[in-house]
Amino acid sequence: RSKATVSVLYWFGRRNYKKMMRKACFAAQRRAAHRTPLYDFHKEVGCKFVDFAGWEMPVQYNGWGLVKEHKAVRESSGLFDVSHMGQWVIEGADRERFLEWVTPIDFSRLEYGTGALSVITNEQGGIIDDTVIVRGKDAVAMVVNAGCQEKDYVHIQAKMKEFNGDVRVVRLEKSLVALQGPEAAMQLSKLGDIGALPFMGQKEMVILGEKMVVTRCGYTGEDGFEISCSNGKAAELCNAFREGGVAMAGLGARDTLRLE
């Protein structure tokens, strides 16, 4: 083909690609029926949204971008909105026995206030979802994946009927943010007393005048904390971290950090 023909084909291809991407973005916005309590905060900060498991989530932030967000988490600290995840509290006298039936967790190996990564399984031992389980003295905390939380809940409810014991599942309507990076502990200590919190340890901390639940864990390969707080306090918490020098990070950096 002549150079002119190739140029024309390239121009039309590029034009059609842009149209396709615009249509995909609009379709994603229509599909994303859910927004986290931090949606307005993200818009104010400035970011690009994408559909993720039916949630409109920031993929990267204006003025930063994937590479800068990735490096911030590796070299200092970054903050992720993970409020789309399902936060559950399992109550009842038989809660531990029930969870040992539907997951391979062994509570005899967990001290109170500590947790472990586990999986929710079906009758054949196949994995329905992965989950973080934290043993408390009065209840058990669970975090499940955003895209699986509805089917997880249906499965757990069905197994509770089979179990026929004293167990209840409470779905929390709270925000969840993940502070990740080598400076995460230093940044969090500006807002409250971390103490000697071990990896996968959980405790209540008073932050910005509110009792928040803090778990030392993460998914980036760096030190980190997941902080559960009321929806009304979430934006204030994020701004407090930003003022301290923490970068906001989106789904793009999350994926590259996990892959690395």
N, C-alpha and C positions, 0 to 999 in steps of 0.2 A: 504493500500500500504506500501511497505517496505521503510525504510529511504533512501535507495539507489535510489529507483524509484522516490521518492519525490525530492531528490536532483537533479536528472537528469532532471525531469520536470521543476524544478525551474530554472536550468541553461539554458535550451532551452527557457523557457518563458522569462527570463531576456534578453537573447540574441535577441529574436524576438522583445521584447519591445524596445530595443535600436535601432534595425533596423527600427522599425515602427516610432520612434521618429526622427531618422535621415531623413527618407523619408518625414515626416511631416514638418520638418524644411526646407528641400530643396523645397518642394511644396509651403510652405509659402513664401519663398524668390522669387519663380517664380511668385506667385500671387501678391506680393506686388510691384505693378508697380510704386508706388510713393515714393519719398524720400523728406524729408524736407530739407531746406537749411543748416540745422545743421548736416546732415548725416556724413560728413567727420569729423566734430568736435567730434561726438559721437564715431566714430571709433578710433580717436586719443586718446580720454580719455579712451576708452575700455569699451565695454558693450556687452550684449547679445541682438540681435534684434529678434523681432517677427512681424508677419503680423497683423496689426490692421486696419480694414476697408480699406484694399488695400494699406496701408502705412507701410513701413519698419521702425518700431519704437523701441527705447530701452525699454526693460522690466526691466532690472536691470544693474547696473554698476559693473565692475570688482573691487574687493577689498572692495566693500560695501555690495551689496546684499539687498534683500527686507527688512529684519528686521532693518538693520542699517539705510537704507534710510527712512523708516517709522519713526523711533525714531528721526532722524535728523529733520524731519519736525515737529514732536510733541514738541521737546525740544529746537530747535534752528531755522534752516531754510533749505529749500531744493528748488531746481530749476528744473522745468519740461519744456521740449520742447512740446509746444502745437501748433506748426506751421501747423499741419495738419488740424486744424480747419478752417472753412471758415470765412474770414473777409470781410464784405460788408460795403459799404457806400450807403445810400439811399438819393438821391438828388431830387430836383424839388419842386416847390411851393406847390404841393399837397401831399408831402411825408408823413406827419403825418396823414392826412385824409386816405390815402391809407393803412398805417400800422394799423390804428385803424379798418380797414375793414377786413384785413387778419389775425390779431392777436387780443387778448382781451386787448392790452395795452391801457392805458388812459393817454394821454400826458398832460391833464390838471392837473394831479397829480404829474408830473415830472418837476422839475426845470431844466434849461439848465445846461448841464454838469453832469447830474445824469442819472442813468439807472435802469433797473429792469429786472428780469427774466420773460420771457413770453413764449408763444407757438405759432407756426404757425398752423392754423387749416384748416380743409377741410369744405365743405359745410354743413356737418352734425354735425360739432362741434368737430369731432375727431381730435386727435393731430397728426400732420405730423412730427413735430420736436420741441424741446425746443430751445430757443434762448435768448441771452442777448441783450437788446436794450438800447442804450444810446442816449438821446436827446441832439443834438447840435443846436446852433443858425442857422447854415447854412446847416446842413445835419444831418442824423441819422445814427449812427453806429450800426451794428449788427454782432454778432458772432454766427455761426451755427455749428452743429456737423459734424465731418469729414465724417462719414459714410452716412450722409443724405444730404450733401450740393448740390450734383448734382440734386437730386429729388426736393430739396427745391427750387433751382434756376429755374427749369422747371415750378414748381407750381407758383412761384412768377411772372415769365414772362407771364404765361397764365392769371393770375389774373390782371396783368397790362393792358393787351389787353381788358379785360372786363371792367376795371375801366375807361379807356380812359381819363386819366388826366395827369398832368405834374409831372411825377415821373420816375426816372432812378435808376438802380442798378449798382454800380461799384464794381467789385470783386478785392480786393486788393491782390497784390503779395508781401506780407510781412511776416516776421517771427513773431512769438508770443511765449513768454516764460512766465511761471507762477512762481513767487517767493512766497513761502508759508512758514508760520511758525511764532512763537511768536517773532522772531527777524527779520522778513521780513522788517518792517519799518526802523529799525536801519541799516540794510544792504543796503537798497535802498537809504537812506539819505546820505550814503557815496559817492554816485554817482550824487546826485542832490537834489534839494529842493522839498520835498514832500508838505510842507505847511499843511494846515488843510483839507486834502483830506478825505472826509467821505467815509463810506462803500457804494459801488456802484457809487462813484464819479469818474469822468474822467477828466484828464487834460493833456496838453502837458508839457513835461519836457525836458530840454536839458541835455542829458546824453552822455558822451564821445564825445562831440562836435556835436551831432545830436539831432534834435527834435524828441522825441519819445512820443507815446500816452500811458499813464499809467492809468489803471482802478483798483480801489481798490476792488477786489473781489477774489473769489476762490472757491474751491470745497473740501477742506480738513477739514473744521471745524476750521481752524486757520486763523489768519489775513493773508492777501496776496495781491499781485498785479499782474496783467497781463500787460505785456509790449510789445507793438507792435513797431517793428523797421525795418529798411531796411535789406534785406537779407545779404548785405555785412558787416553789423555791428553786426550781431547776435552772431557770434563766439567770437568776442572781448567782447561783453557784458557778455556772459556766463563766459569767462575767468576772467573778472573783479570780478564777483560775487564769483567764485571759489577761487580766490586769497584772497578774504575777509573772507573766511571760510565757504561759502555756499556749501552744498553737492548737487551733481546732483542726481535726483530721476527719476525713470522710471515708466512704466505703472503698474508694480506690486505693488509698494508702493502707487500709485494713487488709485488703487482698494481697498487695505486694509484700507487706510485712509478714503475713502468714506464709506466703510462698517462700520468701527468703529464709 
